[in-house]
Amino acid sequence: MNKKGVFIMGVVLVVSGVLSYYFIASKRAAGFVTLDSFEGRLDHKTVDYGSSDNSLLAVDAAQDIKMCGAQSLKLQYTLEAGGYMWCARGYGLDVLNAVWEKDFQTIPWDQYNAIGFQMYGNQTGTVAFDIKDAGGELHRYLIQDDFSGWKEIVIPFSQFKAREDWQPQSADGNKKLDFPVKSFQWEPKSVGQGVLYFDCVRVSRI
């Protein structure tokens, strides 16, 4: 083979290698979709949150403790016996600007079987994570915050159960997780004071 042929073959191999790399990278990237990384303003105008009269929940952005982007979502709370609280983001909420960074209608939900997030634990006890489905029904998974620092929590959709304690009046009540998912929320359940951080909410294939 002459020098020209060797050169052309070398170029072809390099180009093929580059294309293969980007193909593999794109396939890996398609393995998840980030719903929300909590960038920008985080307050009562962009987060749907609240608590019962006997408890207190404060929501803020944290730039010092984060995993994705410039900041994470910080929850600082005091939960009294018999009290409750919630912190939600997504669509169809009372706070109209509490939407995700990714539009729920553009996500190919049938390609994913789990939802997950990064959680900065502080040994606070039980934390409920709810997702609201297409029929307005809330489905729950309980997390045990028995760790400190960042931990990735990944929950198969099959592990969620329809909430028995409370549902919105508009929920269809079929106890089936109907897609698309329209919002998510956290609810600390253990009485006492605590601080939690959340970041990088994603749907994925596992």
N, C-alpha and C positions, 0 to 999 in steps of 0.2 A: 504494500500500500504506500502511495506517495505521501509527501508531507501535507499536501492539501487535503487528502482523504483523512489522514490522522487528525488534522486540525478540525475538520468538519465533524468527525466522530466525537472528538472531545467536547465540542460545543453542544452537540446533541445530548451527550451524557450529562453535562452540567445543567442544561435546561430541563432535562427529564428529572434530575435530582431535585431541582428547585421546585418544579411543579408538584412532584410527589410530596415534598415537605409541606407545601401550602395546602395540598389536598388533605393530608393527614391532619394538619393543624385545624383546618376548617371542619373536618369530621369530628374532631375532639371538641371544638368550640360548640358544635351543634348538640353536644351531649347535655347542655343545660341552657336555660334562659334566665337571666337576672331580672326579677320583677322589680326589685327596689333595693337601693343602697343608701337611701336616706340622705341624699345631697340636698343642699339648699335650706330654706327656712323650715324649721320644725317647731310648731307651736299650735295653739288652738285653732288657727286658720288652715293648717295643712295636715293636722293629725286629729283623728276622731278619738277623744279619750275623756275619761271622767271617773267618778267614784261615788259610792254611797256617802251620805252626809257624815257618817262617823269615821270615814277613812280619807286618805289624801294621796293624790297621784300628781307628780310633776313630770312633764316631758320636755326634753331639751336635746340639742345637738351636742355631741362630744367630739372635739377635735383631737384630744389627747389619747383616747382609747378608741381604736378603729381598725377595720380590716379591709374595707373596700372604699376607694375614693378618699375624700377629705374628712369624713366624719361618720359617726354612727348615731343610732337612736338611743338615748339615755332615759331610763325610767327610774325615778326616785320616789319611794312610796312609804306610807304607813298604813297597814291594813289591820283594822280592829276586828274582834270576834263578831261574826254576823255581817260583816261588811263585804263589799265587792268593788271591783274596778276593772277597767278595760282600756286598751290602747290599740286602735285599728288604723289600717291604711287600705285603700282600694277604691272600689266603685260601688255606687248605690248606698253610700254612707250619709249620715246627717251633715257631715262636713264635706262639702262638694269638692274642695280643693285638696282633699287627702288622698289623691290618686297616686298610683304607682308610677315609676318612671317608664314602665312598659305597659302599653295598652292591652288589657286582658283579651280583647277581641282579635288581636293579631297573633296570639300564641296558638300553635298547633297542639292543643291539649292532649290529643290522642297519641302523641309521640312521647309523652312523659308519664311516669308512674310514681313520682315522689315530689315532695316539696321540702326544702331545707333552708337553713340559715346559720349564720355564725352567732353564737351566744357567749357573752362574757359572764360567767357565773361567779357568784359570791356566797355560795353555800346558803341560799335563801329558802330552800325547801321546794315545794311543788309549784310549778308554773304551767298554766293551761295555755295551749295554742289552738286556736279555732280558725277554720276556714269557712267562708260562706259560699254556698254553691249557687247554681243558676236559678234554683227555685227559692232562694232566700233562706235556706235552712243552714244552721250552724252545725259543724261537725268538729269534734274535739279530740285532742291528743294531749296526754299529761306528760310533762317533762319533770324529772327530778334534778333540781339544781344542787347536786352534791359535789360540785367541782369548783375550782377557782381558775380564772383566766378564760381565754378563748377556747371554744369547742364547737365543732361543726355538728349540728343536729340535722339528720336527714330522716324524713318520715314517709314511708310508702303511703300512698293514698288509701290503700286497703286497710291501714291501721287506724284510720279516723272512724269515730262513732258519732252518730247523731246525738246531740245534747238532749238529755232527758230533763234537766232542771229548768231550762228556759229556752224559748225560741221566739223570734220576732212574730208578731201577729200575721205578717204577710207571708210567712214561710209555708211552703206547700206541704210539709210534714210527711213526706213519703219515706223518710229515713234512708234515702239513697243519695249518694254523692253524685250530683248531676253537674256536668261540665257545661260551660266554663266556670271555674272558680272566680269569684268577683272581689273578694277581700279576705284579709287575714287579721287576727288580733291576738294579743297576749293578755293574760290575766293572772297575776300573782295570786296564789291561793293560801299560802301559809301566813298566819297571823304574825305581825311584827314589822320592823323596818327593814328596808332593803334597797339596793341599787343594782340595776341590771342594764346591760348594753346589748343591742342587737344590730346586725349588719348583714349584707349580702344575701337577701332572700331570693331563692332560686327554685325553679322547677327543673327536674332532671330525670334521667333514665338510670335505674340501678338494677 
